Amino acid sequence: MEIHELQPILEAVIYVADEPVKPEQLKEIFPDESFDKIELALQKTIEDFNSRPGGMWIRQVAGGYRMTTRPEHHETVREYLKSKPSARLSMAALETLAVIAYRQPVTLAEILAIRGKKSSTAIQTLLEKRLVNIVGRKPVVGRPILYGTSKEFLMHFGLKDLSELPTLEEFAQMAGEQL
């Protein structure tokens, strides 16, 4: 199959995928094609798709490729989605999520020490929404549960990986500008 024949198929697969599509997964779809050819077709698909002035683009998120809205449309889309109650998190859940994202792996006691408030209900909410996972147990007396962010966290916030989180200084600056 030629690269120009692979491109629309790759675009369609990325569009319908529930999770970011990894190049290795595409190789499973096209077992007769070389990995280099698939990667070249994928890069050409991304380049062609992103060069058009539409409302969507393909970007790398959580270790794969996904179609997302363009950043300049985020506010409008957010307004449209505001009515969805499941998309909202309480302030306690957001604070807890921030502590987990920046300090992971972290225990419930460590979250309490940082927030100064009980966080068990917030953690339960975050686990139900699959934004955090149990990543193990701390090797100390009592072996408390360790929490970390999930792949869904990266997908929900459109992050390639945790290195794309703003630094605490950048976060403080953005919060100051909002006030």
Phi and psi in degrees as GROMACS dihedral restraints (atoms count N, CA, C in turn):
[ dihedral_restraints ]
;  ai    aj    ak    al  type     phi  dphi    fc
    3     4     5     6     1   -80.6    20    10
    4     5     6     7     1   158.8    20    10
    6     7     8     9     1   -58.6    20    10
    7     8     9    10     1   -43.0    20    10
    9    10    11    12     1   -66.1    20    10
   10    11    12    13     1   -20.8    20    10
   12    13    14    15     1   -82.0    20    10
   13    14    15    16     1   -30.6    20    10
   15    16    17    18     1   -73.0    20    10
   16    17    18    19     1   -35.1    20    10
   18    19    20    21     1   -54.6    20    10
   19    20    21    22     1   -51.8    20    10
   21    22    23    24     1   -65.0    20    10
   22    23    24    25     1   -30.2    20    10
   24    25    26    27     1   -68.6    20    10
   25    26    27    28     1   -43.8    20    10
   27    28    29    30     1   -61.2    20    10
   28    29    30    31     1   -43.8    20    10
   30    31    32    33     1   -59.9    20    10
   31    32    33    34     1   -44.0    20    10
   33    34    35    36     1   -64.4    20    10
   34    35    36    37     1   -41.2    20    10
   36    37    38    39     1   -64.2    20    10
   37    38    39    40     1   -44.4    20    10
   39    40    41    42     1   -63.1    20    10
   40    41    42    43     1   -37.8    20    10
   42    43    44    45     1   -64.9    20    10
   43    44    45    46     1   -43.9    20    10
   45    46    47    48     1   -86.1    20    10
   46    47    48    49     1   -12.1    20    10
   48    49    50    51     1   -67.4    20    10
   49    50    51    52     1   137.0    20    10
   51    52    53    54     1   -75.0    20    10
   52    53    54    55     1   -28.2    20    10
   54    55    56    57     1  -126.3    20    10
   55    56    57    58     1   160.9    20    10
   57    58    59    60     1   -54.6    20    10
   58    59    60    61     1   137.0    20    10
   60    61    62    63     1   -90.0    20    10
   61    62    63    64     1   126.1    20    10
   63    64    65    66     1   -94.4    20    10
   64    65    66    67     1   146.3    20    10
   66    67    68    69     1   -54.2    20    10
   67    68    69    70     1   -33.5    20    10
   69    70    71    72     1   -63.6    20    10
   70    71    72    73     1   -33.7    20    10
   72    73    74    75     1   -68.0    20    10
   73    74    75    76     1   -34.5    20    10
   75    76    77    78     1   -67.6    20    10
   76    77    78    79     1   -32.9    20    10
   78    79    80    81     1   -62.3    20    10
   79    80    81    82     1   -34.2    20    10
   81    82    83    84     1   -66.5    20    10
   82    83    84    85     1   -32.4    20    10
   84    85    86    87     1   -73.6    20    10
   85    86    87    88     1   -34.4    20    10
   87    88    89    90     1  -119.5    20    10
   88    89    90    91     1    70.8    20    10
   90    91    92    93     1   -64.6    20    10
   91    92    93    94     1   -22.2    20    10
   93    94    95    96     1   -86.6    20    10
   94    95    96    97     1    -7.4    20    10
   96    97    98    99     1   -98.3    20    10
   97    98    99   100     1   150.0    20    10
   99   100   101   102     1   -73.8    20    10
  100   101   102   103     1   151.9    20    10
  102   103   104   105     1   -61.8    20    10
  103   104   105   106     1   -39.0    20    10
  105   106   107   108     1   -61.3    20    10
  106   107   108   109     1   -41.0    20    10
  108   109   110   111     1   -66.4    20    10
  109   110   111   112     1   -41.2    20    10
  111   112   113   114     1   -64.7    20    10
  112   113   114   115     1   -43.8    20    10
  114   115   116   117     1   -64.1    20    10
  115   116   117   118     1   -40.3    20    10
  117   118   119   120     1   -63.3    20    10
  118   119   120   121     1   -44.3    20    10
  120   121   122   123     1   -63.9    20    10
  121   122   123   124     1   -38.7    20    10
  123   124   125   126     1   -64.1    20    10
  124   125   126   127     1   -47.0    20    10
  126   127   128   129     1   -63.3    20    10
  127   128   129   130     1   -40.1    20    10
  129   130   131   132     1   -66.4    20    10
  130   131   132   133     1   -39.5    20    10
  132   133   134   135     1   -60.9    20    10
  133   134   135   136     1   -47.1    20    10
  135   136   137   138     1   -62.5    20    10
  136   137   138   139     1   -45.9    20    10
  138   139   140   141     1   -61.0    20    10
  139   140   141   142     1   -47.6    20    10
  141   142   143   144     1   -65.5    20    10
  142   143   144   145     1   -45.0    20    10
  144   145   146   147     1   -64.2    20    10
  145   146   147   148     1   -44.6    20    10
  147   148   149   150     1   -74.5    20    10
  148   149   150   151     1   -17.0    20    10
  150   151   152   153     1   -80.6    20    10
  151   152   153   154     1   -16.6    20    10
  153   154   155   156     1   -82.4    20    10
  154   155   156   157     1   154.3    20    10
  156   157   158   159     1   -87.9    20    10
  157   158   159   160     1    37.2    20    10
  159   160   161   162     1   -79.5    20    10
  160   161   162   163     1  -176.2    20    10
  162   163   164   165     1   -86.4    20    10
  163   164   165   166     1    -8.4    20    10
  165   166   167   168     1  -119.1    20    10
  166   167   168   169     1   161.1    20    10
  168   169   170   171     1  -150.2    20    10
  169   170   171   172     1   165.4    20    10
  171   172   173   174     1  -105.4    20    10
  172   173   174   175     1   128.9    20    10
  174   175   176   177     1  -140.8    20    10
  175   176   177   178     1   162.3    20    10
  177   178   179   180     1   -81.0    20    10
  178   179   180   181     1   124.9    20    10
  180   181   182   183     1  -141.5    20    10
  181   182   183   184     1   131.6    20    10
  183   184   185   186     1    50.4    20    10
  184   185   186   187     1    41.8    20    10
  186   187   188   189     1    84.2    20    10
  187   188   189   190     1     4.3    20    10
  189   190   191   192     1  -145.3    20    10
  190   191   192   193     1  -165.4    20    10
  192   193   194   195     1  -117.3    20    10
  193   194   195   196     1   140.1    20    10
  195   196   197   198     1  -146.4    20    10
  196   197   198   199     1   148.1    20    10
  198   199   200   201     1   -83.0    20    10
  199   200   201   202     1   130.6    20    10
  201   202   203   204     1  -136.1    20    10
  202   203   204   205     1   167.0    20    10
  204   205   206   207     1   -73.9    20    10
  205   206   207   208     1   152.2    20    10
  207   208   209   210     1   -71.0    20    10
  208   209   210   211     1   146.1    20    10
  210   211   212   213     1   -55.1    20    10
  211   212   213   214     1   -33.7    20    10
  213   214   215   216     1   -68.4    20    10
  214   215   216   217     1   -12.2    20    10
  216   217   218   219     1  -105.5    20    10
  217   218   219   220     1    -0.1    20    10
  219   220   221   222     1   -57.1    20    10
  220   221   222   223     1   -44.7    20    10
  222   223   224   225     1   -63.5    20    10
  223   224   225   226     1   -42.5    20    10
  225   226   227   228     1   -64.9    20    10
  226   227   228   229     1   -44.5    20    10
  228   229   230   231     1   -64.4    20    10
  229   230   231   232     1   -40.8    20    10
  231   232   233   234     1   -60.6    20    10
  232   233   234   235     1   -42.4    20    10
  234   235   236   237     1   -61.4    20    10
  235   236   237   238     1   -42.3    20    10
  237   238   239   240     1   -62.2    20    10
  238   239   240   241     1   -41.0    20    10
  240   241   242   243     1   -84.1    20    10
  241   242   243   244     1    -6.0    20    10
  243   244   245   246     1   -54.7    20    10
  244   245   246   247     1   -31.9    20    10
  246   247   248   249     1   -72.4    20    10
  247   248   249   250     1   -10.3    20    10
  249   250   251   252     1   -82.5    20    10
  250   251   252   253     1   108.5    20    10
  252   253   254   255     1   -65.6    20    10
  253   254   255   256     1   -29.1    20    10
  255   256   257   258     1   -71.0    20    10
  256   257   258   259     1   -16.4    20    10
  258   259   260   261     1   -82.2    20    10
  259   260   261   262     1    -7.9    20    10
  261   262   263   264     1   -97.9    20    10
  262   263   264   265     1   148.2    20    10
  264   265   266   267     1  -124.1    20    10
  265   266   267   268     1   146.0    20    10
  267   268   269   270     1   -68.7    20    10
  268   269   270   271     1   164.6    20    10
  270   271   272   273     1   -61.4    20    10
  271   272   273   274     1   -39.5    20    10
  273   274   275   276     1   -62.1    20    10
  274   275   276   277     1   -41.5    20    10
  276   277   278   279     1   -66.9    20    10
  277   278   279   280     1   -40.9    20    10
  279   280   281   282     1   -64.1    20    10
  280   281   282   283     1   -43.1    20    10
  282   283   284   285     1   -62.5    20    10
  283   284   285   286     1   -44.6    20    10
  285   286   287   288     1   -63.2    20    10
  286   287   288   289     1   -42.8    20    10
  288   289   290   291     1   -61.7    20    10
  289   290   291   292     1   -40.5    20    10
  291   292   293   294     1   -63.5    20    10
  292   293   294   295     1   -43.2    20    10
  294   295   296   297     1   -61.1    20    10
  295   296   297   298     1   -45.8    20    10
  297   298   299   300     1   -63.7    20    10
  298   299   300   301     1   -44.2    20    10
  300   301   302   303     1   -61.2    20    10
  301   302   303   304     1   -40.9    20    10
  303   304   305   306     1   -89.5    20    10
  304   305   306   307     1   -20.6    20    10
  306   307   308   309     1  -117.0    20    10
  307   308   309   310     1     6.0    20    10
  309   310   311   312     1   -61.8    20    10
  310   311   312   313     1   149.9    20    10
  312   313   314   315     1   -73.9    20    10
  313   314   315   316     1   143.4    20    10
  315   316   317   318     1  -139.3    20    10
  316   317   318   319     1   146.4    20    10
  318   319   320   321     1   -93.7    20    10
  319   320   321   322     1   166.1    20    10
  321   322   323   324     1   -60.3    20    10
  322   323   324   325     1   -39.9    20    10
  324   325   326   327     1   -64.6    20    10
  325   326   327   328     1   -37.7    20    10
  327   328   329   330     1   -68.6    20    10
  328   329   330   331     1   -37.1    20    10
  330   331   332   333     1   -64.5    20    10
  331   332   333   334     1   -43.5    20    10
  333   334   335   336     1   -59.0    20    10
  334   335   336   337     1   -42.9    20    10
  336   337   338   339     1   -63.6    20    10
  337   338   339   340     1   -34.7    20    10
  339   340   341   342     1   -80.2    20    10
  340   341   342   343     1   -48.5    20    10
  342   343   344   345     1   -78.7    20    10
  343   344   345   346     1   -30.3    20    10
  345   346   347   348     1    78.1    20    10
  346   347   348   349     1    10.7    20    10
  348   349   350   351     1  -140.1    20    10
  349   350   351   352     1   153.8    20    10
  351   352   353   354     1   -63.2    20    10
  352   353   354   355     1   141.9    20    10
  354   355   356   357     1  -127.2    20    10
  355   356   357   358     1    11.3    20    10
  357   358   359   360     1   -62.9    20    10
  358   359   360   361     1   -39.4    20    10
  360   361   362   363     1   -67.4    20    10
  361   362   363   364     1   -42.0    20    10
  363   364   365   366     1   -63.1    20    10
  364   365   366   367     1   -41.5    20    10
  366   367   368   369     1   -64.1    20    10
  367   368   369   370     1   -40.5    20    10
  369   370   371   372     1   -60.1    20    10
  370   371   372   373     1   -43.1    20    10
  372   373   374   375     1   -61.3    20    10
  373   374   375   376     1   -45.6    20    10
  375   376   377   378     1   -65.2    20    10
  376   377   378   379     1   -35.9    20    10
  378   379   380   381     1   -66.9    20    10
  379   380   381   382     1   -42.2    20    10
  381   382   383   384     1   -63.5    20    10
  382   383   384   385     1   -37.7    20    10
  384   385   386   387     1   -83.4    20    10
  385   386   387   388     1    -0.3    20    10
  387   388   389   390     1    62.0    20    10
  388   389   390   391     1    28.4    20    10
  390   391   392   393     1   -85.1    20    10
  391   392   393   394     1   -22.7    20    10
  393   394   395   396     1  -129.6    20    10
  394   395   396   397     1   159.1    20    10
  396   397   398   399     1  -128.9    20    10
  397   398   399   400     1   160.2    20    10
  399   400   401   402     1   -84.3    20    10
  400   401   402   403     1   121.6    20    10
  402   403   404   405     1  -106.9    20    10
  403   404   405   406     1     1.2    20    10
  405   406   407   408     1   149.6    20    10
  406   407   408   409     1  -161.6    20    10
  408   409   410   411     1  -131.3    20    10
  409   410   411   412     1   142.7    20    10
  411   412   413   414     1   -75.5    20    10
  412   413   414   415     1   133.2    20    10
  414   415   416   417     1   -79.0    20    10
  415   416   417   418     1    61.0    20    10
  417   418   419   420     1  -132.1    20    10
  418   419   420   421     1   174.8    20    10
  420   421   422   423     1   -56.5    20    10
  421   422   423   424     1   132.6    20    10
  423   424   425   426     1    89.7    20    10
  424   425   426   427     1   -18.2    20    10
  426   427   428   429     1    42.6    20    10
  427   428   429   430     1    65.2    20    10
  429   430   431   432     1   -66.5    20    10
  430   431   432   433     1   152.8    20    10
  432   433   434   435     1   -69.7    20    10
  433   434   435   436     1   138.9    20    10
  435   436   437   438     1  -103.1    20    10
  436   437   438   439     1   135.5    20    10
  438   439   440   441     1  -112.9    20    10
  439   440   441   442     1   146.4    20    10
  441   442   443   444     1  -147.7    20    10
  442   443   444   445     1   166.7    20    10
  444   445   446   447     1   -74.9    20    10
  445   446   447   448     1   159.3    20    10
  447   448   449   450     1  -108.5    20    10
  448   449   450   451     1   175.6    20    10
  450   451   452   453     1   -62.7    20    10
  451   452   453   454     1   -36.6    20    10
  453   454   455   456     1   -62.1    20    10
  454   455   456   457     1   -33.6    20    10
  456   457   458   459     1   -59.8    20    10
  457   458   459   460     1   -48.9    20    10
  459   460   461   462     1   -60.9    20    10
  460   461   462   463     1   -43.6    20    10
  462   463   464   465     1   -66.0    20    10
  463   464   465   466     1   -44.4    20    10
  465   466   467   468     1   -60.3    20    10
  466   467   468   469     1   -40.3    20    10
  468   469   470   471     1   -97.1    20    10
  469   470   471   472     1     4.3    20    10
  471   472   473   474     1    64.9    20    10
  472   473   474   475     1    40.5    20    10
  474   475   476   477     1  -105.0    20    10
  475   476   477   478     1   139.1    20    10
  477   478   479   480     1   -68.4    20    10
  478   479   480   481     1   -45.5    20    10
  480   481   482   483     1  -160.1    20    10
  481   482   483   484     1  -180.0    20    10
  483   484   485   486     1   -66.9    20    10
  484   485   486   487     1   -19.5    20    10
  486   487   488   489     1   -66.0    20    10
  487   488   489   490     1   -17.3    20    10
  489   490   491   492     1   -82.5    20    10
  490   491   492   493     1    -6.8    20    10
  492   493   494   495     1   -62.6    20    10
  493   494   495   496     1   141.6    20    10
  495   496   497   498     1   -65.0    20    10
  496   497   498   499     1   147.6    20    10
  498   499   500   501     1   -67.0    20    10
  499   500   501   502     1   163.9    20    10
  501   502   503   504     1   -61.8    20    10
  502   503   504   505     1   -32.9    20    10
  504   505   506   507     1   -66.7    20    10
  505   506   507   508     1   -44.7    20    10
  507   508   509   510     1   -63.6    20    10
  508   509   510   511     1   -40.0    20    10
  510   511   512   513     1   -61.9    20    10
  511   512   513   514     1   -45.5    20    10
  513   514   515   516     1   -62.7    20    10
  514   515   516   517     1   -39.8    20    10
  516   517   518   519     1   -64.4    20    10
  517   518   519   520     1   -44.9    20    10
  519   520   521   522     1   -63.3    20    10
  520   521   522   523     1   -40.9    20    10
  522   523   524   525     1   -64.5    20    10
  523   524   525   526     1   -38.8    20    10
  525   526   527   528     1   -64.5    20    10
  526   527   528   529     1   -38.8    20    10
  528   529   530   531     1   -68.6    20    10
  529   530   531   532     1   -34.1    20    10
  531   532   533   534     1   -68.3    20    10
  532   533   534   535     1   -33.8    20    10
